[in-house]
Amino acid sequence: MLGSQCNVGVPGAVLLRMAVEAPSCDGIMVNSATELISVIISRASVSAIAQGPV
């Protein structure tokens, strides 16, 4: 939501698994907890990162 602040922590391995296992997921957006910045990681990149057990 625009203008909202989140205060949730998710382990990286769990986040990657969620993105890879969700058929409708195109990628993930990771937000910084300390600054107003974010990065989008495509599904293809997530799949490459999450090879093997996560």
GROMACS elastic network, one bead per residue, 0.5 to 0.9 nm:
[ bonds ]
;  ai    aj funct       b0    kb
    1     4     6  0.56010   500
    1     5     6  0.84380   500
    2     5     6  0.86916   500
    5    33     6  0.89987   500
    6    31     6  0.88209   500
    6    33     6  0.77963   500
    7    33     6  0.72585   500
    8    33     6  0.85520   500
    9    33     6  0.87367   500
   10    13     6  0.84267   500
   10    14     6  0.67458   500
   10    15     6  0.64353   500
   11    14     6  0.54177   500
   11    15     6  0.63875   500
   11    16     6  0.88599   500
   12    15     6  0.50673   500
   12    16     6  0.61938   500
   12    17     6  0.86137   500
   12    54     6  0.88405   500
   13    16     6  0.51963   500
   13    17     6  0.61720   500
   13    18     6  0.86277   500
   13    50     6  0.76395   500
   13    53     6  0.88773   500
   13    54     6  0.51162   500
   14    17     6  0.51231   500
   14    18     6  0.61409   500
   14    19     6  0.86712   500
   14    54     6  0.70606   500
   15    18     6  0.51974   500
   15    19     6  0.63341   500
   15    20     6  0.87750   500
   15    28     6  0.83857   500
   16    19     6  0.51677   500
   16    20     6  0.61941   500
   16    21     6  0.85650   500
   16    28     6  0.84210   500
   16    46     6  0.62251   500
   16    47     6  0.79313   500
   16    49     6  0.79475   500
   16    50     6  0.61463   500
   16    54     6  0.74973   500
   17    20     6  0.51778   500
   17    21     6  0.59566   500
   17    22     6  0.84910   500
   17    46     6  0.86618   500
   17    47     6  0.88496   500
   17    50     6  0.70632   500
   17    53     6  0.88134   500
   17    54     6  0.63923   500
   18    21     6  0.53395   500
   18    22     6  0.61443   500
   18    25     6  0.88344   500
   19    22     6  0.55570   500
   19    23     6  0.83283   500
   19    24     6  0.89811   500
   19    25     6  0.60384   500
   19    26     6  0.80134   500
   19    27     6  0.64327   500
   19    28     6  0.66082   500
   19    43     6  0.70363   500
   19    46     6  0.71725   500
   19    47     6  0.83708   500
   20    23     6  0.74639   500
   20    25     6  0.74964   500
   20    27     6  0.84000   500
   20    43     6  0.68941   500
   20    44     6  0.89141   500
   20    46     6  0.67735   500
   20    47     6  0.60622   500
   20    50     6  0.77573   500
   21    24     6  0.89455   500
   21    25     6  0.82279   500
   22    25     6  0.53502   500
   22    26     6  0.88449   500
   23    26     6  0.83097   500
   25    28     6  0.76422   500
   25    43     6  0.69868   500
   26    41     6  0.88533   500
   26    42     6  0.62399   500
   26    43     6  0.51684   500
   26    44     6  0.84127   500
   27    40     6  0.69751   500
   27    41     6  0.54803   500
   27    44     6  0.77994   500
   27    45     6  0.82212   500
   27    46     6  0.71532   500
   28    39     6  0.82999   500
   28    40     6  0.56858   500
   28    41     6  0.52713   500
   28    42     6  0.65236   500
   28    43     6  0.73325   500
   28    46     6  0.81505   500
   29    38     6  0.65759   500
   29    39     6  0.55974   500
   29    41     6  0.62315   500
   29    42     6  0.86739   500
   30    37     6  0.86430   500
   30    38     6  0.53929   500
   30    39     6  0.53531   500
   30    40     6  0.63368   500
   30    41     6  0.77632   500
   31    34     6  0.89080   500
   31    35     6  0.83225   500
   31    36     6  0.74890   500
   31    37     6  0.59991   500
   31    39     6  0.66203   500
   31    40     6  0.88480   500
   32    35     6  0.55169   500
   32    36     6  0.64563   500
   32    37     6  0.56302   500
   32    38     6  0.58953   500
   32    39     6  0.85308   500
   33    36     6  0.78397   500
   33    37     6  0.86424   500
   34    37     6  0.85515   500
   35    38     6  0.86458   500
   41    44     6  0.82769   500
   41    45     6  0.62731   500
   41    46     6  0.64962   500
   42    45     6  0.52096   500
   42    46     6  0.61850   500
   42    47     6  0.86104   500
   43    47     6  0.60334   500
   43    48     6  0.85959   500
   44    47     6  0.51303   500
   44    48     6  0.63227   500
   44    49     6  0.87227   500
   45    48     6  0.51013   500
   45    49     6  0.61691   500
   45    50     6  0.85086   500
   46    49     6  0.50777   500
   46    50     6  0.59100   500
   46    51     6  0.86427   500
   47    50     6  0.51516   500
   47    51     6  0.62792   500
   48    51     6  0.57278   500
   49    52     6  0.89352   500
   50    53     6  0.74023   500
   50    54     6  0.62844   500
   51    54     6  0.76166   500
